[in-house]
């Protein structure tokens, strides 16, 4: 009798387990399907919006550190009263390394993350350069409109080319607002030689864009070589 009860209990337990497995199976299959779609989306570089992994943030932080370390000339440029001299002095570093970062982490927000990292550091040296984070966000918007993603290497080049030059109009607006608020007309802008001469502004801007484009192409070539060497793995 006891054996029959035990066997019956075991049979009932097996039956309940089977029923639970049958009930859970569709949910598990759906979850696995969603997981596979998510993994495929994360691997698809044509998708602009993908999740960031810790290693992505770490790599972008390292690239930002390289950008800042190679920009040690910044404290000297601050004291040179020539409009656009800061962007001209930093254009190469601020195009080469961001492009390397983008060609490794081809996700929406990568440029903005690097811009925020850089802004957090530069704001202590030269507060107006905190606007570089805004420039990074604008750059990503432009890239998204034109290329839809960072899948194309030239999308990364475009981002690197526009990154530093965009700070020129923003800084100009900053100084105009600054002197307007203080009431000292043209005082802030006139601190920079050539800041009131349109041809000087146009010439400096063209030089900055050309330098940043060259730096972006260099960054693209370096990234391709690093990938061939197996250094920049996905």
C-alpha positions in Angstrom: 0.0 0.0 0.0 2.8 2.4 0.9 4.6 1.6 -2.3 1.5 2.3 -4.3 1.1 5.7 -2.5 4.7 6.5 -3.1 4.5 5.6 -6.7 1.3 7.6 -7.1 2.9 10.7 -5.4 6.0 10.3 -7.7 3.7 10.0 -10.8 1.7 13.1 -9.7 4.9 15.0 -9.2 6.2 14.0 -12.6 2.9 15.0 -14.2 2.9 18.4 -12.4 6.5 19.0 -13.5 5.7 18.1 -17.1 2.7 20.5 -17.0 4.8 23.3 -15.6 7.4 22.7 -18.2 4.8 22.8 -21.0 3.4 26.0 -19.5 6.8 27.6 -19.2 8.2 26.4 -22.6 6.4 29.1 -24.7 7.6 31.9 -22.3 11.1 30.5 -22.4 11.1 30.2 -26.2 9.8 33.8 -26.5 12.5 35.1 -24.1 15.2 33.3 -26.0 13.9 34.7 -29.3 14.0 38.2 -27.9 17.5 37.6 -26.6 18.7 36.4 -30.0 17.1 39.5 -31.7 18.8 41.8 -29.1 22.2 40.1 -29.6 21.8 40.4 -33.4 20.8 44.1 -33.1 23.9 44.7 -30.9 26.1 43.1 -33.5 24.5 44.9 -36.4 26.5 48.1 -37.0 23.8 49.5 -39.2 21.6 50.0 -36.2 22.2 53.4 -34.7 20.7 52.8 -31.3 22.3 49.9 -29.5 23.1 49.2 -25.8 26.4 50.2 -24.4 28.5 47.7 -22.7 31.0 48.4 -19.9 33.9 47.7 -22.2 32.5 50.3 -24.7 32.5 53.0 -22.0 35.9 52.0 -20.9 37.3 52.2 -24.4 35.7 55.6 -25.0 37.2 56.8 -21.7 40.7 55.6 -22.8 40.3 57.4 -26.1 39.3 60.5 -24.3 42.3 60.3 -22.0 44.5 59.9 -25.1 42.9 63.0 -26.6 43.5 65.1 -23.4 47.0 63.8 -22.8 48.1 64.8 -26.4 46.4 68.2 -25.8 48.9 69.4 -23.2 49.4 72.5 -25.2 46.0 73.7 -24.2 47.1 75.9 -21.2 49.4 77.8 -23.5 46.8 78.4 -26.1 44.4 80.0 -23.6 46.8 82.9 -23.3 47.2 83.5 -27.0 44.7 86.3 -28.0 43.9 85.0 -31.5 40.4 84.0 -32.5 40.2 80.3 -33.2 43.8 79.5 -32.1 42.5 77.0 -29.5 40.6 75.0 -32.1 43.5 75.2 -34.5 45.9 73.9 -31.9 43.7 71.1 -30.8 42.0 70.2 -34.1 44.3 67.3 -34.9 44.0 65.5 -31.5 40.3 66.1 -31.3 39.7 64.5 -34.7 42.2 61.6 -34.8 41.2 60.0 -31.4 37.4 60.5 -31.6 37.4 58.8 -35.0 39.3 55.8 -33.5 36.7 55.7 -30.7 33.8 55.8 -33.1 35.2 53.1 -35.4 35.4 50.8 -32.4 32.1 51.7 -30.7 29.7 52.5 -33.6 26.8 53.4 -31.5 24.6 56.4 -31.1 25.8 58.4 -28.1 29.5 57.4 -28.5 30.5 60.9 -29.6 28.4 62.5 -26.9 30.0 60.3 -24.2 33.4 61.4 -25.3 32.3 65.0 -25.4 31.0 64.8 -21.9 34.2 63.2 -20.6 36.3 65.9 -22.3 34.0 68.7 -21.1 34.3 67.5 -17.5 38.0 68.0 -17.7 38.2 71.1 -19.8 35.7 73.0 -17.8 38.2 73.3 -15.0 40.8 74.9 -17.4 38.6 76.9 -19.7 34.9 76.9 -18.8 33.6 77.9 -22.3 35.0 74.6 -23.6 32.3 72.8 -21.7 30.2 73.6 -24.8 32.2 70.8 -26.6 29.6 68.4 -25.2 26.9 70.3 -27.0 29.0 70.1 -30.2 29.3 66.4 -29.8 25.5 66.0 -29.6 25.0 68.2 -32.6 27.5 66.2 -34.6 25.7 62.9 -33.8 22.4 64.5 -35.0 24.0 65.5 -38.3 25.6 62.0 -38.7 22.2 60.4 -37.9 20.4 62.5 -40.5 23.0 61.8 -43.3 24.3 58.3 -42.6 21.7 56.9 -40.2 24.5 55.1 -38.3 28.3 54.9 -37.8 28.5 51.8 -40.0 30.2 53.7 -42.7 33.8 54.7 -42.0 33.1 58.1 -43.6 30.3 58.7 -41.1 33.0 58.6 -38.4 35.2 60.9 -40.5 32.4 63.4 -40.8 31.8 63.3 -37.1 35.5 63.9 -36.4 35.7 66.7 -39.0 32.8 68.6 -37.6 33.5 68.0 -33.9 36.1 70.8 -33.1 35.0 73.3 -35.8 31.5 73.5 -34.3 33.0 75.0 -31.2 34.0 78.1 -33.2 30.4 79.5 -33.7 29.4 78.4 -30.2 32.3 80.2 -28.6 31.6 83.3 -30.7 28.0 83.3 -29.5 29.2 82.7 -25.9 31.5 85.7 -26.0 28.8 87.9 -27.6 26.3 86.9 -24.9 29.0 87.5 -22.3 29.7 91.1 -23.3 26.0 91.7 -23.8 25.3 90.7 -20.3 28.1 92.7 -18.8 27.1 95.7 -20.9 30.7 96.2 -22.1 30.1 96.2 -25.8 32.5 94.1 -27.8 34.8 93.7 -24.8 34.8 89.9 -24.7 35.0 89.3 -28.4 37.6 92.1 -29.0 40.0 90.3 -26.6 40.8 88.0 -29.6 42.7 89.4 -32.5 40.7 89.2 -35.7 37.5 88.3 -33.9 35.7 91.3 -35.5 37.1 90.7 -39.0 34.9 88.4 -41.1 37.8 87.3 -43.4 39.9 86.3 -40.4 37.0 84.3 -38.9 36.3 82.6 -42.3 40.0 81.8 -42.8 40.6 80.4 -39.4 37.4 78.3 -39.6 38.5 76.9 -43.0 41.9 76.1 -41.6 40.3 74.3 -38.6 38.0 72.3 -40.8 40.8 71.3 -43.2 43.0 70.2 -40.2 40.2 68.2 -38.6 39.4 66.5 -41.9 43.0 65.5 -42.3 43.0 64.3 -38.7 39.8 62.3 -39.2 41.2 60.6 -42.3 44.4 59.7 -40.3 42.2 58.3 -37.5 40.3 56.2 -40.0 43.5 54.8 -41.5 45.0 54.1 -38.1 41.8 52.3 -37.0 41.8 50.1 -40.1 45.4 49.2 -39.5 44.7 48.4 -35.9 41.8 46.2 -36.9 43.9 44.3 -39.4 46.5 43.8 -36.6 43.7 42.5 -34.3 44.1 45.3 -31.8 40.6 46.7 -32.3 38.4 43.7 -31.9 34.6 44.0 -31.9 
